[in-house]
Structure formats: structure tokens, C-alpha cells
Amino acid sequence: MGWISPRTLNRLGMLNMNRRNVDYIARYNERSSYPLVDNKLKTKLAVAEYGVRTPRLLQVVRQQHEISGFRQMAEDLGGFAIKPAKGSGGKGITVITGRDNDEYVKASGSRIPASSLERHLTNILAGLYSLAGTPDVAIVESLVESVPTLARYSFQGVPDIRIVVFRGYPVMAMLRLATKASDGKANLHQGAVGVGLDIGTGQSLNAVQFNKPITLHPDTGLALENIEIEAWGEMLEMAARCYESTGLGYMGVDLVVDAHEGPLLLELNARPGLAIQMANGRGLLPRLRTIERLKRPHFTPQERANYAMEVFASL
């Protein structure tokens, strides 16, 4: 695994926060599309019309009195995830992986009573995790079960794949692996591992934690250099399809590979972070400019995914 210093990355077209905000987010993202991606429930409904699958929706809790129905609904479930519709950065997401008599087992192995989950739902409705502290709704989804080939690399949490999509073209991708430091969440700021992925093949390139190069996962001890994502072409096409469903010109698409359902969309992000460049050892700018220079953009998501695989493959 090669490593490139941030100074060299600047020469390689590193996209910085200011340029991202002005030249890409402000220019290519319609303000009217933001409520769609900032709300997980609206995202689910919008992408479903374009054949993009998401984890199964089990319940929507909109008002306090509906919380009593939650306990009944969850009675026979082995596992599920509770999410604030308007939460960001993984805040407020509780993942339940099993039951132990009257208690629910979290991904970390700790046990909590149903009353704690009901209190959590109340907090979500009050807007504790929403972007602006405004009242929210809670969604309960089926549990995502990662394919074993990827699950083994991650510590407790489900690994996900972030793909930056520009004008409908997948331009850069990384695998995010949970660690003890990130508390089982695939969030790079909290200490998750970012593994750059070759757009052409879905194979791992570089790996970073806290923006520093690593070759082994800090908790599982596994080498990170020979990871390959299955159904790669399908995932890129799925990411490209999110452009049609939202109209957002610049976004992050977060996908998982479920053991039973295959690739699923977890969420969309209208302001994707820039650490993906460190994980790839490459800057985003040359790829974004390649797309901007296209005289005749490709019409279908499949054509755009194929173009990206061909043009942005690591040499």
C-alpha cells in the first residue's frame, strides 16, 4: 500500500473544504433537494421509485402515543435499528442485534431494557439528534447483516461503502470499518478506518485511521490490502441512480452489502467529507474536472458507472 503525503496530495488535486463548498456543493446542489437527503424517511421513499433498495422499514414513530406500539412490534424481532430521520453523523442510531429474555442486546454486547428504547424514541421525537434541534420522527428498520467477507474486517459495527457521486458519476469510493475507538460506528471522525477502493475493480488501495496510514485493522488485526467488494458494478450503478432520484449534483452515497439482500442504500449526504481522498491517496479535483469537461454526459446510470470504472480505475 503506497502512501502519499498531504503536500503531495495538494499537487495531485486535493479538494479542500472551501472549494468543495463553493465550487461543488453550492453550484451543483439545489437547495430544494436538501430536505430530501437530510431526512432518512424521505430518502427511502424517493429512491425506492428508482429501484434503489434500502433496509426494510418496520415502523415509523411520529408521535409520543405511538411509542407503546413499538414494544408490541418489536416483540418478535431478533434485531433492528432505530434511527432519527433527521439525524446526522450516526448520532442517535441504536442497533439491536438480539434479545435476552426481557432485555435487548446492542451491537456492543451490552443489554438494555425496553424502557430505555422507549426513552430513546421520546428523545428522537423531541429533536435531540436532529440537525437543528427541531422535532423529528423515528424510523425502525430491519437489521442489516453484512456479508461475512466484509464483516470480518470490522469491529462490531457493520462496514459500509461511501461513494462520492458527481453529476451522476461515481468518482471516488472507500470502505469504512468500525473500530473500538469509533464505538462500532463507521464514522471516520470517531476513529473508524477508511480504506480507499479502486473505482475500476472495488479492490482496496490505501487505509487510514485518523488520517494516518495503517496496514492492519487496529482491533481485528487483519491486513487491509486485499479486500475486494462483491457486486461492485451493481453498487456503482446504484450510487449513480441516486442522482436521478434526488437531482443532487454532488453527494455522498452510503451503501452496505447485506448477506441476504445484497447491496442496500443506508443514506445520502449532501455535504460529504473529504477524508475519502486520504484513504485513496488521490485528490478529487482531477476526477471532478474530467466530468465537468464531458461534452456529452452519459444518459443512463449504468453508462455512467461503466464510464467511471473505465476512466477512474487506478493504474
Secondary structure, DSSP 8 states (H G I E B T S, - for coil): -----HHHHHHTT---HHHIIIIIIHHH--GGGHHHHS-HHHHHHHHHTTT---S-EEEEE-SGGGHHHHHHHHTT-S-EEEEETTB-TTTT-EEEEEEETTEEEETTS-EEEHHHHHHHHHHHHTTSSBTTS----EEEEE---B-HHHHTTSSSS--EEEEEEETTEEEEEEEEE--TTTTT---GGGT-EEEEE-TTT-BEEEEEETTEE-SB-TTT--B-SS-B-TTHHHHHHHHHHHHHHH--SEEEEEEEEETTTEEEEEEEESS--STHHHHHTS-SHHHHHHHHT-SS--SSHHHHHHHHHHHS---
